Each structure stands twice: as C-alpha cells, then as structure tokens.
Amino acid sequence: MTSRRRITIALVGLIVLVLAGWLIRDVTTGSTGAPSTTTSSVSKPSGSSGAVPGSSSGLPVKALSSLPKEVDDTWKLIQKGGPFPYPKNDGVVFHNNGNVLPRNKDGYYHEYTVDTPGAKNRASRRLITGSQRELYYTDDHYDSFAVVDPTR
C-alpha cells in the first residue's frame, strides 16, 4: 500500500470518527449543534441535583407560574416553534452585549418578545433561550435577568 493511500485512508477514518462523535453527542444531549429558534423541552435534568438549567449563573431563579401570564404564553409559542408576533425580531440571536448572562459564543442565545398589554410596540419584556436549555426572563430590556424554571 502506498504512502498516499495510507494517508487518504487515515484522513477518511478521522472524518468518520469526528462525525460519529458529533452524532453521539447530539443523540445523548438532544442538541442539533446548530442554533435553533425552538426549544423542544426545558425541564430539570435527570439525576439527584435537580438543578434548573442556568441556575449556576448566580441569577435569581423564578418559577414560570410566578411571572406574568404573557411569559407563559411566549414560552408555549417557543415550544411550538411559533408563530411569533414579531417574526423579524423573535428567535433572532441575542448577543449578550452587556454580559449580564453567562458568557458564551455568539449564537448561543436567542430572544423572544413577551407581550406587554397596552404597549404599542415590543416594550421591554423578553425571554432568552440558551443552547443548553436555559431560559431567562427580563422585564427591563436586558438590564437584569432571572432564570426561569418552566417546571414550576
């Protein structure tokens, strides 16, 4: 077998291993690896810790049921994949420019408008989803956030 052929076989084998690793990671974490505008499920991870995704950020954790009704309405739309009231603004990448949320690569977070009754525009309430099933809420246009526990 020639040296060139061995190198080609080794490269193909390496590519197969990398792809298999990504597939196994996606299957075990439920992630697609690409930013998504939908979140299929956010719940407490299995295991003894029962930690809410994002709770390690140090931000306060609030039950979804303790937030305004419109937050729950937006959460249900996110789970369904829409339709969203502001399709040009909902599901877009949230850049976390103020670094109030934990730092992650651009594209990690996506934002969604939470309706504010009586407002004539999008107002200041948003839900932010993270790629690892985190859910954050702000009612002051990104100045502060709380981690949302959608199971409560």
Secondary structure, 3 states (H helix, E strand, C coil): CCHHHHHHHHHHHHHHHHHHHHHHHHHHHCCCCCCCCCCCCCCCCCCCCCCCCCHHHCCCEEEHHHCCHHHHHHHHHHHHCCCCCCCCCCCEEECCCCCCCCCCCCCCEEEEECCCCCCCCCCCCEEEEECCCCEEEECCCCCCCEEEECCC
